[in-house]
């Protein structure tokens, strides 16, 4: 029975020393920050860009003939 306890403790120590999960967590945090940045940029400049595309569309419809 003491061997089973030693095996469990060894497995727990191995999991504790494994740092591969920390890298995945860092990537997730970075992804969330990038997503927040993109959302903020779209909210800030979305209306302006939309109106520019609408104006360009109206000009193309008015000036271009096929």
Biopython code that builds the backbone (N, CA, C, O; Angstrom):
import numpy as np
from Bio.PDB.StructureBuilder import StructureBuilder

atoms = [
    (1, "UNK", "N", (0.825, -1.194, 0.000)),
    (1, "UNK", "CA", (0.000, 0.000, 0.000)),
    (1, "UNK", "C", (0.865, 1.252, 0.000)),
    (1, "UNK", "O", (0.485, 2.268, -0.583)),
    (2, "UNK", "N", (1.984, 1.191, 0.625)),
    (2, "UNK", "CA", (2.899, 2.318, 0.655)),
    (2, "UNK", "C", (3.416, 2.635, -0.747)),
    (2, "UNK", "O", (3.697, 3.793, -1.057)),
    (3, "UNK", "N", (3.542, 1.619, -1.591)),
    (3, "UNK", "CA", (3.985, 1.809, -2.968)),
    (3, "UNK", "C", (2.953, 2.607, -3.754)),
    (3, "UNK", "O", (3.314, 3.471, -4.554)),
    (4, "UNK", "N", (1.662, 2.323, -3.531)),
    (4, "UNK", "CA", (0.597, 3.067, -4.212)),
    (4, "UNK", "C", (0.639, 4.539, -3.827)),
    (4, "UNK", "O", (0.466, 5.413, -4.677)),
    (5, "UNK", "N", (0.867, 4.811, -2.563)),
    (5, "UNK", "CA", (0.956, 6.193, -2.095)),
    (5, "UNK", "C", (2.151, 6.896, -2.721)),
    (5, "UNK", "O", (2.062, 8.064, -3.101)),
    (6, "UNK", "N", (3.261, 6.190, -2.829)),
    (6, "UNK", "CA", (4.442, 6.774, -3.464)),
    (6, "UNK", "C", (4.184, 7.048, -4.947)),
    (6, "UNK", "O", (4.641, 8.061, -5.477)),
    (7, "UNK", "N", (3.463, 6.160, -5.612)),
    (7, "UNK", "CA", (3.128, 6.363, -7.022)),
    (7, "UNK", "C", (2.231, 7.585, -7.205)),
    (7, "UNK", "O", (2.415, 8.367, -8.138)),
    (8, "UNK", "N", (1.270, 7.741, -6.317)),
    (8, "UNK", "CA", (0.361, 8.893, -6.385)),
    (8, "UNK", "C", (1.134, 10.177, -6.128)),
    (8, "UNK", "O", (0.946, 11.165, -6.837)),
    (9, "UNK", "N", (2.000, 10.172, -5.121)),
    (9, "UNK", "CA", (2.795, 11.359, -4.830)),
    (9, "UNK", "C", (3.730, 11.702, -5.992)),
    (9, "UNK", "O", (3.913, 12.876, -6.316)),
    (10, "UNK", "N", (4.313, 10.697, -6.610)),
    (10, "UNK", "CA", (5.185, 10.937, -7.761)),
    (10, "UNK", "C", (4.393, 11.526, -8.924)),
    (10, "UNK", "O", (4.880, 12.422, -9.613)),
    (11, "UNK", "N", (3.191, 11.037, -9.145)),
    (11, "UNK", "CA", (2.349, 11.574, -10.218)),
    (11, "UNK", "C", (1.951, 13.019, -9.930)),
    (11, "UNK", "O", (1.943, 13.855, -10.833)),
    (12, "UNK", "N", (1.625, 13.309, -8.680)),
    (12, "UNK", "CA", (1.264, 14.685, -8.315)),
    (12, "UNK", "C", (2.450, 15.628, -8.476)),
    (12, "UNK", "O", (2.283, 16.756, -8.938)),
    (13, "UNK", "N", (3.637, 15.180, -8.104)),
    (13, "UNK", "CA", (4.839, 16.005, -8.278)),
    (13, "UNK", "C", (5.110, 16.251, -9.758)),
    (13, "UNK", "O", (5.495, 17.354, -10.147)),
    (14, "UNK", "N", (4.911, 15.234, -10.576)),
    (14, "UNK", "CA", (5.127, 15.393, -12.021)),
    (14, "UNK", "C", (4.138, 16.397, -12.604)),
    (14, "UNK", "O", (4.518, 17.225, -13.432)),
    (15, "UNK", "N", (2.884, 16.335, -12.186)),
    (15, "UNK", "CA", (1.887, 17.301, -12.662)),
    (15, "UNK", "C", (2.210, 18.713, -12.189)),
    (15, "UNK", "O", (2.024, 19.683, -12.924)),
    (16, "UNK", "N", (2.692, 18.817, -10.965)),
    (16, "UNK", "CA", (3.032, 20.132, -10.412)),
    (16, "UNK", "C", (4.200, 20.762, -11.164)),
    (16, "UNK", "O", (4.217, 21.975, -11.369)),
    (17, "UNK", "N", (5.168, 19.959, -11.575)),
    (17, "UNK", "CA", (6.358, 20.473, -12.249)),
    (17, "UNK", "C", (6.153, 20.683, -13.743)),
    (17, "UNK", "O", (6.988, 21.310, -14.394)),
    (18, "UNK", "N", (5.066, 20.175, -14.294)),
    (18, "UNK", "CA", (4.787, 20.324, -15.720)),
    (18, "UNK", "C", (4.344, 21.749, -16.001)),
    (18, "UNK", "O", (3.351, 22.207, -15.435)),
    (19, "UNK", "N", (5.062, 22.458, -16.867)),
    (19, "UNK", "CA", (4.748, 23.855, -17.162)),
    (19, "UNK", "C", (4.133, 24.039, -18.547)),
    (19, "UNK", "O", (3.990, 25.177, -18.994)),
    (20, "UNK", "N", (3.771, 22.987, -19.227)),
    (20, "UNK", "CA", (3.193, 23.134, -20.563)),
    (20, "UNK", "C", (1.824, 23.783, -20.519)),
    (20, "UNK", "O", (1.443, 24.465, -21.470)),
    (21, "UNK", "N", (1.073, 23.593, -19.446)),
    (21, "UNK", "CA", (-0.232, 24.234, -19.316)),
    (21, "UNK", "C", (-0.129, 25.737, -19.148)),
    (21, "UNK", "O", (-1.024, 26.475, -19.561)),
    (22, "UNK", "N", (0.947, 26.190, -18.551)),
    (22, "UNK", "CA", (1.131, 27.634, -18.373)),
    (22, "UNK", "C", (1.263, 28.329, -19.719)),
    (22, "UNK", "O", (0.768, 29.443, -19.890)),
    (23, "UNK", "N", (1.915, 27.696, -20.666)),
    (23, "UNK", "CA", (2.072, 28.285, -21.987)),
    (23, "UNK", "C", (0.711, 28.415, -22.678)),
    (23, "UNK", "O", (0.434, 29.443, -23.296)),
    (24, "UNK", "N", (-0.126, 27.406, -22.584)),
    (24, "UNK", "CA", (-1.461, 27.475, -23.185)),
    (24, "UNK", "C", (-2.279, 28.589, -22.535)),
    (24, "UNK", "O", (-3.004, 29.309, -23.221)),
    (25, "UNK", "N", (-2.166, 28.730, -21.235)),
    (25, "UNK", "CA", (-2.887, 29.786, -20.536)),
    (25, "UNK", "C", (-2.417, 31.160, -20.990)),
    (25, "UNK", "O", (-3.229, 32.066, -21.178)),
    (26, "UNK", "N", (-1.134, 31.314, -21.164)),
    (26, "UNK", "CA", (-0.609, 32.599, -21.643)),
    (26, "UNK", "C", (-1.124, 32.925, -23.037)),
    (26, "UNK", "O", (-1.456, 34.074, -23.327)),
    (27, "UNK", "N", (-1.193, 31.918, -23.898)),
    (27, "UNK", "CA", (-1.722, 32.157, -25.240)),
    (27, "UNK", "C", (-3.201, 32.538, -25.198)),
    (27, "UNK", "O", (-3.644, 33.374, -25.985)),
    (28, "UNK", "N", (-3.954, 31.946, -24.307)),
    (28, "UNK", "CA", (-5.377, 32.288, -24.182)),
    (28, "UNK", "C", (-5.542, 33.724, -23.703)),
    (28, "UNK", "O", (-6.386, 34.459, -24.216)),
    (29, "UNK", "N", (-4.737, 34.126, -22.720)),
    (29, "UNK", "CA", (-4.801, 35.505, -22.224)),
    (29, "UNK", "C", (-4.433, 36.475, -23.337)),
    (29, "UNK", "O", (-5.081, 37.509, -23.496)),
    (30, "UNK", "N", (-3.409, 36.156, -24.100)),
    (30, "UNK", "CA", (-3.008, 37.014, -25.210)),
    (30, "UNK", "C", (-4.099, 37.094, -26.268)),
    (30, "UNK", "O", (-4.354, 38.169, -26.812)),
    (31, "UNK", "N", (-4.743, 35.975, -26.565)),
    (31, "UNK", "CA", (-5.833, 35.960, -27.538)),
    (31, "UNK", "C", (-7.003, 36.823, -27.076)),
    (31, "UNK", "O", (-7.604, 37.534, -27.881)),
    (32, "UNK", "N", (-7.328, 36.766, -25.790)),
    (32, "UNK", "CA", (-8.415, 37.581, -25.254)),
    (32, "UNK", "C", (-8.070, 39.061, -25.349)),
    (32, "UNK", "O", (-8.933, 39.872, -25.687)),
    (33, "UNK", "N", (-6.829, 39.428, -25.059)),
    (33, "UNK", "CA", (-6.419, 40.830, -25.163)),
    (33, "UNK", "C", (-6.482, 41.329, -26.600)),
    (33, "UNK", "O", (-6.919, 42.454, -26.846)),
    (34, "UNK", "N", (-6.052, 40.506, -27.549)),
    (34, "UNK", "CA", (-6.124, 40.899, -28.963)),
    (34, "UNK", "C", (-7.580, 41.051, -29.396)),
    (34, "UNK", "O", (-7.914, 41.988, -30.120)),
    (35, "UNK", "N", (-8.444, 40.141, -28.960)),
    (35, "UNK", "CA", (-9.869, 40.232, -29.311)),
    (35, "UNK", "C", (-10.485, 41.508, -28.746)),
    (35, "UNK", "O", (-11.267, 42.172, -29.427)),
    (36, "UNK", "N", (-10.141, 41.856, -27.513)),
    (36, "UNK", "CA", (-10.654, 43.097, -26.919)),
    (36, "UNK", "C", (-10.164, 44.314, -27.687)),
    (36, "UNK", "O", (-10.918, 45.266, -27.890)),
    (37, "UNK", "N", (-8.912, 44.292, -28.113)),
    (37, "UNK", "CA", (-8.356, 45.393, -28.890)),
    (37, "UNK", "C", (-9.079, 45.535, -30.224)),
    (37, "UNK", "O", (-9.411, 46.649, -30.630)),
    (38, "UNK", "N", (-9.324, 44.436, -30.900)),
    (38, "UNK", "CA", (-10.019, 44.471, -32.194)),
    (38, "UNK", "C", (-11.448, 44.983, -32.014)),
    (38, "UNK", "O", (-11.923, 45.782, -32.820)),
    (39, "UNK", "N", (-12.131, 44.534, -30.975)),
    (39, "UNK", "CA", (-13.494, 44.996, -30.718)),
    (39, "UNK", "C", (-13.510, 46.497, -30.451)),
    (39, "UNK", "O", (-14.396, 47.202, -30.934)),
    (40, "UNK", "N", (-12.539, 46.988, -29.686)),
    (40, "UNK", "CA", (-12.468, 48.427, -29.395)),
    (40, "UNK", "C", (-12.218, 49.237, -30.664)),
    (40, "UNK", "O", (-12.823, 50.292, -30.852)),
    (41, "UNK", "N", (-11.338, 48.758, -31.531)),
    (41, "UNK", "CA", (-11.058, 49.464, -32.789)),
    (41, "UNK", "C", (-12.283, 49.484, -33.695)),
    (41, "UNK", "O", (-12.592, 50.510, -34.300)),
    (42, "UNK", "N", (-12.979, 48.358, -33.789)),
    (42, "UNK", "CA", (-14.176, 48.305, -34.639)),
    (42, "UNK", "C", (-15.255, 49.227, -34.093)),
    (42, "UNK", "O", (-15.929, 49.911, -34.862)),
    (43, "UNK", "N", (-15.427, 49.254, -32.773)),
    (43, "UNK", "CA", (-16.436, 50.144, -32.191)),
    (43, "UNK", "C", (-16.067, 51.612, -32.406)),
    (43, "UNK", "O", (-16.939, 52.453, -32.621)),
    (44, "UNK", "N", (-14.763, 51.913, -32.346)),
    (44, "UNK", "CA", (-14.327, 53.305, -32.492)),
    (44, "UNK", "C", (-14.440, 53.785, -33.936)),
    (44, "UNK", "O", (-14.980, 54.860, -34.196)),
    (45, "UNK", "N", (-13.932, 52.989, -34.872)),
    (45, "UNK", "CA", (-13.855, 53.434, -36.258)),
    (45, "UNK", "C", (-14.888, 52.796, -37.172)),
    (45, "UNK", "O", (-14.895, 53.078, -38.370)),
    (46, "UNK", "N", (-15.753, 51.954, -36.652)),
    (46, "UNK", "CA", (-16.718, 51.246, -37.488)),
    (46, "UNK", "C", (-17.676, 52.168, -38.207)),
    (46, "UNK", "O", (-17.946, 51.978, -39.393)),
    (47, "UNK", "N", (-18.192, 53.159, -37.514)),
    (47, "UNK", "CA", (-19.130, 54.090, -38.137)),
    (47, "UNK", "C", (-18.486, 54.911, -39.236)),
    (47, "UNK", "O", (-19.087, 55.129, -40.288)),
    (48, "UNK", "N", (-17.271, 55.364, -38.996)),
    (48, "UNK", "CA", (-16.562, 56.168, -39.987)),
    (48, "UNK", "C", (-16.269, 55.352, -41.241)),
    (48, "UNK", "O", (-16.493, 55.818, -42.358)),
    (49, "UNK", "N", (-15.777, 54.154, -41.056)),
    (49, "UNK", "CA", (-15.462, 53.293, -42.199)),
    (49, "UNK", "C", (-16.727, 52.940, -42.958)),
    (49, "UNK", "O", (-16.723, 52.910, -44.189)),
    (50, "UNK", "N", (-17.803, 52.673, -42.245)),
    (50, "UNK", "CA", (-19.069, 52.344, -42.904)),
    (50, "UNK", "C", (-19.573, 53.508, -43.741)),
    (50, "UNK", "O", (-20.040, 53.308, -44.862)),
    (51, "UNK", "N", (-19.484, 54.709, -43.215)),
    (51, "UNK", "CA", (-19.953, 55.872, -43.986)),
    (51, "UNK", "C", (-19.060, 56.133, -45.194)),
    (51, "UNK", "O", (-19.552, 56.571, -46.234)),
    (52, "UNK", "N", (-17.760, 55.875, -45.079)),
    (52, "UNK", "CA", (-16.855, 56.045, -46.223)),
    (52, "UNK", "C", (-17.193, 55.047, -47.334)),
    (52, "UNK", "O", (-17.212, 55.403, -48.512)),
    (53, "UNK", "N", (-17.460, 53.796, -46.949)),
    (53, "UNK", "CA", (-17.841, 52.795, -47.957)),
    (53, "UNK", "C", (-19.190, 53.139, -48.588)),
    (53, "UNK", "O", (-19.374, 52.940, -49.789)),
    (54, "UNK", "N", (-20.125, 53.645, -47.805)),
    (54, "UNK", "CA", (-21.425, 54.025, -48.358)),
    (54, "UNK", "C", (-21.278, 55.177, -49.345)),
    (54, "UNK", "O", (-21.917, 55.178, -50.397)),
    (55, "UNK", "N", (-20.441, 56.154, -49.012)),
    (55, "UNK", "CA", (-20.216, 57.282, -49.919)),
    (55, "UNK", "C", (-19.536, 56.816, -51.201)),
    (55, "UNK", "O", (-19.897, 57.257, -52.291)),
    (56, "UNK", "N", (-18.560, 55.933, -51.076)),
    (56, "UNK", "CA", (-17.882, 55.410, -52.261)),
    (56, "UNK", "C", (-18.847, 54.597, -53.113)),
    (56, "UNK", "O", (-18.786, 54.669, -54.340)),
    (57, "UNK", "N", (-19.729, 53.830, -52.497)),
    (57, "UNK", "CA", (-20.712, 53.036, -53.232)),
    (57, "UNK", "C", (-21.670, 53.941, -54.003)),
    (57, "UNK", "O", (-21.979, 53.678, -55.165)),
    (58, "UNK", "N", (-22.133, 54.995, -53.359)),
    (58, "UNK", "CA", (-23.040, 55.923, -54.041)),
    (58, "UNK", "C", (-22.354, 56.588, -55.222)),
    (58, "UNK", "O", (-22.965, 56.773, -56.274)),
    (59, "UNK", "N", (-21.073, 56.951, -55.052)),
    (59, "UNK", "CA", (-20.330, 57.583, -56.130)),
    (59, "UNK", "C", (-20.122, 56.618, -57.296)),
    (59, "UNK", "O", (-20.226, 57.015, -58.457)),
    (60, "UNK", "N", (-19.831, 55.368, -56.993)),
    (60, "UNK", "CA", (-19.644, 54.375, -58.062)),
    (60, "UNK", "C", (-20.953, 54.147, -58.792)),
    (60, "UNK", "O", (-20.957, 54.072, -60.021)),
    (61, "UNK", "N", (-22.054, 54.034, -58.087)),
    (61, "UNK", "CA", (-23.364, 53.826, -58.713)),
    (61, "UNK", "C", (-23.706, 55.024, -59.604)),
    (61, "UNK", "O", (-24.262, 54.847, -60.688)),
    (62, "UNK", "N", (-23.383, 56.227, -59.162)),
    (62, "UNK", "CA", (-23.717, 57.434, -59.902)),
    (62, "UNK", "C", (-22.819, 57.621, -61.142)),
    (62, "UNK", "O", (-23.306, 58.002, -62.207)),
    (63, "UNK", "N", (-21.518, 57.354, -61.000)),
    (63, "UNK", "CA", (-20.560, 57.695, -62.049)),
    (63, "UNK", "C", (-20.241, 56.559, -63.025)),
    (63, "UNK", "O", (-19.865, 56.826, -64.166)),
    (64, "UNK", "N", (-20.381, 55.318, -62.608)),
    (64, "UNK", "CA", (-19.951, 54.196, -63.442)),
    (64, "UNK", "C", (-21.160, 53.643, -64.200)),
    (64, "UNK", "O", (-22.214, 53.370, -63.626)),
    (65, "UNK", "N", (-20.965, 53.493, -65.494)),
    (65, "UNK", "CA", (-22.012, 52.877, -66.301)),
    (65, "UNK", "C", (-21.430, 51.636, -66.957)),
    (65, "UNK", "O", (-20.261, 51.613, -67.342)),
    (66, "UNK", "N", (-22.244, 50.622, -67.078)),
    (66, "UNK", "CA", (-21.817, 49.348, -67.668)),
    (66, "UNK", "C", (-22.402, 49.191, -69.029)),
    (66, "UNK", "O", (-22.160, 48.182, -69.692)),
]
sb = StructureBuilder()
sb.init_structure("model")
sb.init_model(0)
sb.init_chain("A")
sb.init_seg("    ")
for serial, (resi, resn, name, xyz) in enumerate(atoms, 1):
    if name == "N":
        sb.init_residue(resn, " ", resi, " ")
    sb.init_atom(name, np.array(xyz, "f"), 0.0, 1.0, " ", f" {name:<3s}", serial, name[0])
structure = sb.get_structure()
